[in-house]
Amino acid sequence: IVLKDGATIPVTGVFIELGAKGIMELATHLGVQLDDQMKYIQTNKQMETNVPGVFAAGDICGPPWQMAKAVGEGCVAGIGAAGYARKARISS
């Protein structure tokens, strides 16, 4: 990779992801509720979807497009998912 200042960084590969195609198809296949425009996954404040055990966070839940929002939501979703898994394991 060549930086703006001309410096180079040796890399084995570069991965660029533009959008998350396929995620909405998976969500609708699972029965996850989308917003009115069918663009984003709907969640509550715990980042739970309407499908038990399915959590969502970040851009897939809509704007604003901020890393801080995605990180915060991801943390909440991760804690929620871990708690859900723990309860499911205890009750089975």
C-alpha positions as CSV (number, residue, x, y, z in Angstrom):
1,I,0.0,0.0,0.0
2,V,1.3,3.5,-0.9
3,L,0.2,6.3,1.5
4,K,-0.4,9.9,0.5
5,D,3.1,10.9,1.7
6,G,4.7,8.3,-0.5
7,A,5.4,5.9,2.4
8,T,4.7,2.3,1.7
9,I,3.3,-0.4,4.0
10,P,4.0,-4.0,3.0
11,V,0.9,-6.1,3.1
12,T,-0.2,-9.6,2.1
13,G,-3.7,-8.6,1.3
14,V,-6.3,-5.8,1.5
15,F,-9.9,-6.4,2.2
16,I,-12.6,-3.8,1.4
17,E,-16.2,-4.4,2.2
18,L,-18.8,-2.0,0.7
19,G,-22.2,-2.7,2.1
20,A,-23.6,-5.9,3.5
21,K,-25.5,-7.5,0.7
22,G,-27.2,-10.6,1.7
23,I,-27.8,-9.6,5.3
24,M,-31.3,-8.3,4.6
25,E,-32.1,-11.4,2.7
26,L,-31.0,-13.5,5.7
27,A,-32.9,-11.3,8.1
28,T,-36.2,-11.5,6.2
29,H,-35.7,-15.3,5.8
30,L,-35.4,-15.5,9.6
31,G,-38.5,-13.4,10.0
32,V,-36.7,-10.4,11.4
33,Q,-38.8,-7.2,11.4
34,L,-37.6,-4.4,9.1
35,D,-38.5,-0.7,9.2
36,D,-41.3,0.8,7.1
37,Q,-39.0,1.4,4.1
38,M,-37.6,-2.2,4.4
39,K,-34.1,-0.8,4.6
40,Y,-33.0,-1.5,8.2
41,I,-33.5,-4.1,10.9
42,Q,-35.7,-2.9,13.8
43,T,-34.3,-3.5,17.4
44,N,-35.2,-2.4,20.9
45,K,-32.7,-0.6,23.2
46,Q,-31.1,-4.0,24.0
47,M,-30.5,-4.5,20.3
48,E,-32.9,-7.4,20.3
49,T,-34.9,-8.1,17.1
50,N,-38.4,-9.5,17.1
51,V,-36.9,-13.0,16.7
52,P,-35.7,-14.5,20.1
53,G,-31.9,-14.8,20.2
54,V,-31.3,-12.6,17.1
55,F,-29.5,-9.3,17.8
56,A,-28.4,-6.6,15.4
57,A,-26.2,-3.6,15.7
58,G,-24.5,-0.9,13.6
59,D,-25.3,0.3,10.1
60,I,-27.8,-2.5,9.5
61,C,-30.0,-0.8,12.2
62,G,-29.9,2.6,10.4
63,P,-28.3,6.0,10.8
64,P,-26.4,7.8,12.0
65,W,-23.4,6.2,10.3
66,Q,-20.9,6.5,13.1
67,M,-18.3,4.1,14.3
68,A,-19.1,5.1,17.9
69,K,-22.7,4.2,17.5
70,A,-21.8,0.8,15.9
71,V,-19.3,0.0,18.7
72,G,-21.8,0.9,21.4
73,E,-24.6,-1.0,19.8
74,G,-22.3,-4.0,19.2
75,C,-21.3,-4.0,22.9
76,V,-25.0,-3.9,24.0
77,A,-25.9,-6.7,21.5
78,G,-23.0,-8.8,22.5
79,I,-23.8,-8.6,26.2
80,G,-27.5,-9.4,25.3
81,A,-26.6,-12.3,23.1
82,A,-24.3,-13.8,25.8
83,G,-27.1,-13.4,28.4
84,Y,-29.6,-15.0,26.0
85,A,-27.2,-18.0,25.4
86,R,-26.5,-18.4,29.1
87,K,-30.2,-18.5,29.9
88,A,-30.9,-20.9,27.1
89,R,-28.2,-23.2,28.3
90,I,-29.4,-23.1,31.9
91,S,-33.0,-23.9,30.9
92,S,-32.2,-26.8,28.6
